[in-house]
């Protein structure tokens, strides 16, 4: 991922990408604050399916140790993996 300068203009909300996204709770908070959720990466297929329901299909099942280089955003969020319980 590459950091980009914040965009200007009221119609251009800041973009965020979520690593270890889970079902997308951190992204939901950013979305509520006016950000545009543009990407989510998660290794668990069930969590990706839920993330996509919550955020318009922008999530993918992916190992975040092999990052994509074509994602553009102003903010990167990351939730550390939860331990099983």
C-alpha positions in Angstrom: 0.0 0.0 0.0 1.1 3.5 -0.7 0.4 6.5 1.4 -1.1 9.4 -0.5 -1.8 13.0 0.4 -5.3 13.7 1.7 -7.6 14.7 -1.2 -9.4 18.0 -1.2 -13.1 18.8 -1.7 -16.2 17.9 0.3 -17.1 15.0 -2.1 -13.8 13.2 -1.6 -13.9 11.4 1.7 -10.6 10.1 3.1 -10.0 6.4 2.1 -9.1 3.7 4.6 -7.8 0.1 4.1 -8.2 -2.5 6.9 -5.7 -5.2 7.6 -6.6 -8.2 9.7 -10.1 -6.8 9.1 -12.2 -9.5 10.7 -15.9 -8.7 10.2 -15.1 -5.0 9.8 -15.8 -3.4 13.2 -12.9 -0.9 13.0 -13.8 0.0 9.5 -17.4 0.5 10.6 -16.2 3.1 13.1 -14.2 4.9 10.4 -17.1 4.7 8.0 -19.4 6.3 10.6 -16.8 9.1 11.0 -17.0 9.9 7.3 -14.3 7.7 5.8 -14.6 5.7 2.6 -13.7 2.0 3.3 -11.9 0.9 0.2 -10.2 -2.4 1.1 -10.1 -5.1 3.7 -7.7 -8.1 4.0 -8.4 -11.1 6.3 -7.3 -14.7 6.3 -10.6 -16.2 7.5 -13.2 -16.7 4.7 -16.2 -16.4 7.0 -15.0 -13.1 8.3 -14.4 -11.8 4.8 -17.9 -12.7 3.8 -19.2 -10.7 6.8 -16.9 -7.8 6.0 -18.2 -7.7 2.5 -21.8 -7.6 3.7 -20.9 -4.7 5.9 -18.7 -2.8 3.5 -19.8 -3.4 -0.1 -17.7 -6.2 -1.2 -14.2 -4.6 -0.9 -12.7 -7.3 1.3 -10.7 -10.2 0.2 -9.2 -13.4 1.8 -5.5 -12.7 1.8 -2.3 -13.2 3.8 -1.4 -9.6 4.8 2.3 -10.6 4.9 2.0 -10.4 1.1 0.6 -6.9 0.7 -1.0 -5.6 -2.5 0.7 -2.6 -4.0 -2.2 -1.2 -5.9 -4.3 0.0 -2.9 -4.5 3.7 -2.4 -5.6 5.2 0.9 -4.9 7.9 3.5 -5.4 5.7 6.6 -4.5 2.1 7.3 -6.2 0.3 10.1 -5.2 -3.0 11.5 -6.8 -5.2 14.2 -4.4 -7.7 15.7 -5.6 -11.3 15.2 -7.8 -12.6 18.0 -6.8 -15.8 19.9 -9.3 -18.6 19.7 -11.7 -18.9 22.6 
